[in-house]
Amino acid sequence: MSKMNKEAILKLSNEINKKEGNGMLYSLGSKSANLNIPRWSTNIADLDSIIGGGMPEGRIIEIYGAESAGKTSLAYHMCGLHELCLDVPIEGTFDADRARVFGNRPKQMLIYRADYGEDAFNKAIKYAQLGIPLIVIDSVPSMQPKEDVEKMLSAVNKDAEAEFRIGGIARLMTKYLPALESVIEQTGTTVVFINQIRDKMGMVMPFGDTTTTPGGHKLKHACSIRIQVSRKQWIDIPNKNPFNTAAKERIGIIMKCKVVKSKVSNPGGECEIPMLFDRGFVPFSELDDIRKEIMKERREKYKVK
């Protein structure tokens, strides 16, 4: 059994708090041990409920899922809730009209078109240092390192075959995320990474999760909340457009959200939320009335009964 010098331990603890700030080191049960996590509401009651009362400030969040599941739409909605936000659409698919649908405004939403993963991280850290409330990076698979992109372009210009390095994005995450985490913990900036899903290579048996997400393990570990989104069903109305031969017009989706990981609430919670392409997120209680309103608009637009 080790010989404990309790007096020296307490003295060292006091010295650490004096040097690094009171509360940096504390004992269980002290006032400093009661961590208060500030949150902001998503204005979607069911989503707030399954993540513990709202999005936590100063934390990293990951929203991931298949294509057309509503990932970017949910990010636009979150952006529209803040006085200022930074959107980094590194995919190059930013849609200004859709951003406006979800409440974003000129001079409120800042858009930075990053060319490389390093650009996205550098700007995210700089804006986080200034305390911007929300940063969205869309999306992780497009955060390719500058060196990898330039090697590929060089090979293309020479009509040569370039060898693509595996794990470039994961290396960037390992390099930059600790610095980003340190900054946002101090400033309270929430950083949302939009991610995609990939089939796991070599999965033969239909057991367990057969999909994974790009970015390596560091991003998964750094996230306080990971939300998987999927499209449960389409919201549609009878088609009245004479130039469209489809029987029904799709006007939105029912999005399913599942909390896969959470450090700030119980994981495993699920909810379903309606999202209309030209109205944004709406409560289920209002969905039927809105559908009828849109059907009336279509009849008037195409002059049909």
N, C-alpha and C positions, 0 to 999 in steps of 0.2 A: 504494500500500500504506500502511495506517495506521501511525502511529508508536506503538508499544506501550510503556507505562510499567509494566513488570512489577512493580517494587517497590511502586508505588502501588496496583496491582491487588491484590497480596497483603495490603497494609495495609488496604485497604477491606474485603477478605474477612474479615480478623480482627476488624475493628470490627463488622461485621454479626453475626458469631457471638457476640461479647461482648454486643451489645445485644439480639439476638433469641433467643439460646440456642445453645449449642454443637451443631453438626450441622445448623443451619438452612441453611448454605451449605457445600458440600463438593466435593471433586474426585473424579473417577472413580477407583475403586480404594481409596479410604479406608474406614475402618471404618464411617463413617456412610452410605456408599453401599450397604451391604448391608442392604436393606430387608427386615425380617422381618415378614411379614403373619400376625398371629395368626388362627387359624381355630377354628370349632367344628363338630363333626360333626353331620350331619343324621340320623345313625343309619340311613341308607339307603346301603349301601356303594357301589352303582352310581352313585348321584347324587353322592356325595362324590368318586368317581373322576373324573367328567367335569368337575367344577368345580375340580379342583386340590387336593383333600384336605379339603374342608369349606367352609362359608360364611365369608367373611372378616369380621373385626370392623372396625367403623368405616367401613363401605362401604354404598353404596346398591345394592339388588338389585331387579330387576323380574321378576315372574312374570306371564306373560300368555298368553291363549289364548281359545278359544271358550267358550260357555256349557257347563256340565256337563263340563268337562275336568278338574276336580279342583284348580283354583287355590286356592280357599279352604280345601279340605281339606289341601292341602300346607302352607298357612300355619298352620292349626291345629296340624298335626303339629310344625312348627318351634317354635311357641309353647310346646308342651308339654315341650320339651327344656330350658327355662330356669327358673331360680328365680323370676324375675319377667319379665313381658312386658306390653306395652301393645298392645291391638287397637283400631283405630279403624274400626269398621264403618260408614263414612259412607253406604253403600248402605242401611243399616237392615235388613240381613238376617242379623244375628248369630243363631246357633243354639247355645244353651247345651248342649243334649244332644249335638250333634255335636262341640262343643269338648271335652267330657268324654271322648268316645270316643278322642280323640287325646292323652289324658294331661293335659289342663288341669284345674286345681284351684282351689277358692275361695281368695282372697287371693294366688294366684299369677298369675292372669290378670286384668289390669285392662282394662275395656272403657269407652271414651269414645265416646259417640254424638255426633259432630260434626254441626252443622247446615250449615256452609259450609266451603269449602276453607281459608279463613283459620283457622278453628277447628282443623282437623286439623293444619295446619302449626304453629300456635302451641303446641299441646299436645305435638306431637312434639318440637319444639325444647326445650321446658321439661323434658320427661322425659329427653331425650337429655343435657341439661346435667347431670342427676343420675346419669347413667351406667347407665340401665336397659339390659339386654343386647340386647333385641329390641323393635322397634316395627313393627307391620304396619298399613298403610293400605289399606283395602278399600272402594271401589276408585277408581282415578284418574278415570273419567268422572263420578263423583258429586261430585268436588271443585269444585263450581261456586262462583264468587265470590259473596259476600253481596250485592253491588250488583246483580248479574244476577238473582238469585233474588227479591230484593225488588221489582225493576222488573216482573218477570213476575207476582208476586202482586198488585201494585198494579193492573196492567192487567186481571187477572182480576176483581178486586173492582169495577172500573169497567165490566166487560163490554166492554173495549176489546182491541184486538189489540196485543200487545207485540212489538217487534222484538228477536229474540234475537241477542246479540252473539256472533260467532264468535271463538274463541281466548282465552276467559276463563281456562280452565284452564292453557293454555300461558303466559299472562302471570303467573299465580300461581307456576308452576314457575320461571320466570325470576327472579322476585322473591325467593322463599323458599329455593330449593335451595342457593344459595351459602352462606347462613347455616347451614343444616342440615348441609351438607358440612363446614363449618369446625368445628362442634361435635362431630360424631360422630368426626372424625379424632382429636380430643383424648380423647374418653371411651370410644371403642371400641364404641359402640352400632351394631348392624346395623339398617338400615331397609329393610323390604321393601314395595314398592308392588305391589299386585295391579292388573292392567290387562286390558282387553278388546281385541278386534280389530275393525276396521272395514274394509269393502271400500274400496279406493282409487277415488275418483271419476274417471270418464273413462277407466278402463282398458278398452281395446278388444282389444288383442292379448294372447293367453295366454302372455306371456313375463314372467319375473321374478316378484317377489313382488306379488301382487294385493291384499294386505291391509296395513293399517298400525295403529298404536295411538294412542289419544288422549293428549294431554299435551304435544304439541309436541316439538321437537328437544332442548330442554334436559334433559329427563328421560333420553332415550336417551344423551346424552353424559355425564351424571352417573353413570350406572350402571356399577359394576364388573363386574356379571354380569347378563345378560338371558337368562331361561330361557323358552322357549316350550313350553307343555304342551298336549297333545291327548289325546283319548280314542281309543285304538287299537281297543279292543273291550270289550264287556261281559263280566263274569264272571257266569254264571247257573247255576241248578240247576233241576231239574224242579219245577214249581209244584204245591204240595199244598194251597193255600188254596182251599177250596170257594167262597169269595166273589170270587175273582179268576179270570177266564176265560182269562187268558194261559196259554200252554203252559209258559212258563218264568218263573222269578222272578229278577230281576236283583239280585245281592247285592254287586256291586262293578264296578270297571273295571280295565283294563290301561292305565296312564297312560304316555304317551311324553313324555320330557323332552329338549329339544334346547338346547344352549348356543349362542345366536345371537350373543352378544357376551361377551367376557371380557377384563378387564385383568389377571386374576390366574391365568390358565391358558390353555391352547390352546382356541380356540373351535371349534365344530362338533361337539363330542362329543354322543352320543345314548345314552339308556338307556330301558329299559322297566321299570316297577315296578307290581306288583299292589297295589290298594287296595280293601279291603272296607269297606262302609258302616258296619258295626257292629263292626269289628275294627281298622281303620286299615291302615297299610302293612305288608305281610307279604312274606317272601322267596318266590320262585318255588318253592323246594324244599319249602315247607310248604303250598303252595296246595291241592294235591290232598287232603291230609289234612284241611285246614280245611273244604273244600267237603263232604267226607263227613260231617264233624262237624255242619255246619249242616244238611245234608239229614236227618240223624238227629234233630236238634232239631225240624225242621219236621214230620217224621212223628209224633213224640211229641206235638207241640203240636196237630196237627189229627187225631190218632188215626187215621192211615191206615197201610197196610202198605207 
